[in-house]
Every structure is written in C-alpha cells, then in structure tokens.
C-alpha cells in the first residue's frame, strides 16, 4: 500500500458532501498528460476551449464533441512543462484517450495516463489554506505550478484542485486539512455541483451541447478560435439558434440518480436529464439540464424529487426572445 492510500485510510473521510470548508480526496478524477511538440496545435483542433488562454496560465474546462456538437468526453486542462495536464472523470480515461487520438494520424502528440499523481479538492477559504500549506495561490480561473505541485483555481467559486504525486501531496495534507471537514470523491462532486461545474460522466455521452452545460459562461467553449470537431453545430446555436435548456443545480430528496437519466414533470413529460448527482448533508445535490420553460418539481418516473434550486455562482445569459 502506498503512502497516499495509507494516509487516506487513516483519515477515514466521510462519504458525500458537507458544508464548506472541506478538503476532499480526489478519486473522482484521473490524470492524463498530453505531451509532444505539436500537443497544443493538435488539442486546439479537438477541444472546445481556446488554448491561447490556457497557454497564458488559465485553467479551463473543455469538451471533445461528436460531429453533432454534443460532448463525448470532458476534461479540465492546464499548461504544464512539456505539455498539458488533463483531469478527467474517473473511469473515463480510456474513453478520453480514444477520443483525443481519433484524428492524431502523424501529429507529434501523445496521451499518457498517470496513476501515480493524485488530486485533492479545497472548497472555501482557499487562499489562506494554500498559503498556510506553502503552496502557490493562483487567481480565479488560473493555474500555478511549483515544486511538483499544481494548483487549479475555479473561476467563479472558492474552490481549487491540488495535483501532485501521492507522497508529495501527503506531505501537505496536515496543513490542508486543518479545520476542514474531510470528504471523499463524492464530496468533491457535491462541491462541484454547488459550484455549477458539470462534466460528461459515463452514461451521459453525446447528449449535451457545451452551452447547455454553461461552458459558454465558464470559458470552456470558444466561438472565435476556428475549427474543431463539432464546431459548426455549436457556432450555429450560438449565433443563430435559441437554447431551450440549461444546466441548473438543486438539492433534492430521493434515490441516487445516474448521469443521463431522464427526469419528468408532473404530467409525465421528459423535461430534464441528469448531469451528475452526489450524496451530501443535509440533502443530496443534483446538476440537471432542464428545459427553460419548466416550472415545478422534477420526477423520477412517478416519484417526486422535492427539488430546491441552488443559486449558481455565475450569471447565465438571458434567453433570446
């Protein structure tokens, strides 16, 4: 058993979300390195995000789309020495590499999953905790790297991801954990829901345009950078279309929900799809893409979920008339 797993087993993190400030183990995410002299040019033609901002130090969410413009996989991306750091939902590593390599041909880029690197998530009081731990403190939406540790700061909420080899991350654990509730990967996903940050999970592939998951607000999709897979559909919706649904966050009461699951109104009509859901206290939390004209409760089959909206930490564009 490695030092990291021994540490986590000894700490006994609670399952699911708790009110911030929290420190969450990051087994909900896996790490891939994109390397090679043409990595930037290649990814620029595959991902929704404009890598110019990433190359200048930003941390962004991004998608790789189908030809229909729907997300097949999603990731968080930051620049690092020799290439790019990609964080993907756990269990989606192979699918992500397969998607990104589909058009590689002779491009000088490779994708290397890294099982030795671990992730932790801070929610609440991020600056003070990072400083106390002697770690870099990037500004909102930025990434910083020092002495083998990468810190990726969310743009619109007081959350950050810390990425490092397990033994190195373990050396900072006591300082990071001070006066915080310790949770597991489900707790990290719970905090992502509160932050309005959605990713493509297994079961929800090829369902969502990036704008539907609010990537246009989060800086995860560019309408100016030029061609990438699915770009024509995304641009057409942005410039000429009218979105009929958007991602929203809720607390709810009911059973565990799976990504891609359809939710209905009180008439039995499908009005939403689950992006992600996570247990937590006092109630579980849910990200769902919901029709803009829907009002009232959401139902799983005929069971009401007793949803209570969670205010997102960013402002959504007003629907087009």
Secondary structure as GFF3:
##gff-version 3
##sequence-region A 1 321
A	DSSP	alpha_helix	3	11	.	.	.	ID=ss1
A	DSSP	beta_strand	22	25	.	.	.	ID=ss2
A	DSSP	beta_strand	29	35	.	.	.	ID=ss3
A	DSSP	alpha_helix	39	44	.	.	.	ID=ss4
A	DSSP	alpha_helix	51	55	.	.	.	ID=ss5
A	DSSP	beta_strand	60	65	.	.	.	ID=ss6
A	DSSP	beta_strand	71	80	.	.	.	ID=ss7
A	DSSP	beta_strand	83	89	.	.	.	ID=ss8
A	DSSP	alpha_helix	93	101	.	.	.	ID=ss9
A	DSSP	beta_strand	110	113	.	.	.	ID=ss10
A	DSSP	beta_strand	117	123	.	.	.	ID=ss11
A	DSSP	alpha_helix	126	132	.	.	.	ID=ss12
A	DSSP	beta_strand	143	146	.	.	.	ID=ss13
A	DSSP	beta_strand	149	153	.	.	.	ID=ss14
A	DSSP	beta_strand	159	165	.	.	.	ID=ss15
A	DSSP	alpha_helix	166	171	.	.	.	ID=ss16
A	DSSP	alpha_helix	173	177	.	.	.	ID=ss17
A	DSSP	beta_strand	181	183	.	.	.	ID=ss18
A	DSSP	alpha_helix	185	194	.	.	.	ID=ss19
A	DSSP	alpha_helix	215	218	.	.	.	ID=ss20
A	DSSP	alpha_helix	231	239	.	.	.	ID=ss21
A	DSSP	beta_strand	245	252	.	.	.	ID=ss22
A	DSSP	beta_strand	262	264	.	.	.	ID=ss23
A	DSSP	beta_strand	270	278	.	.	.	ID=ss24
A	DSSP	beta_strand	284	291	.	.	.	ID=ss25
A	DSSP	beta_strand	299	300	.	.	.	ID=ss26
A	DSSP	beta_strand	303	304	.	.	.	ID=ss27
A	DSSP	beta_strand	308	310	.	.	.	ID=ss28
###
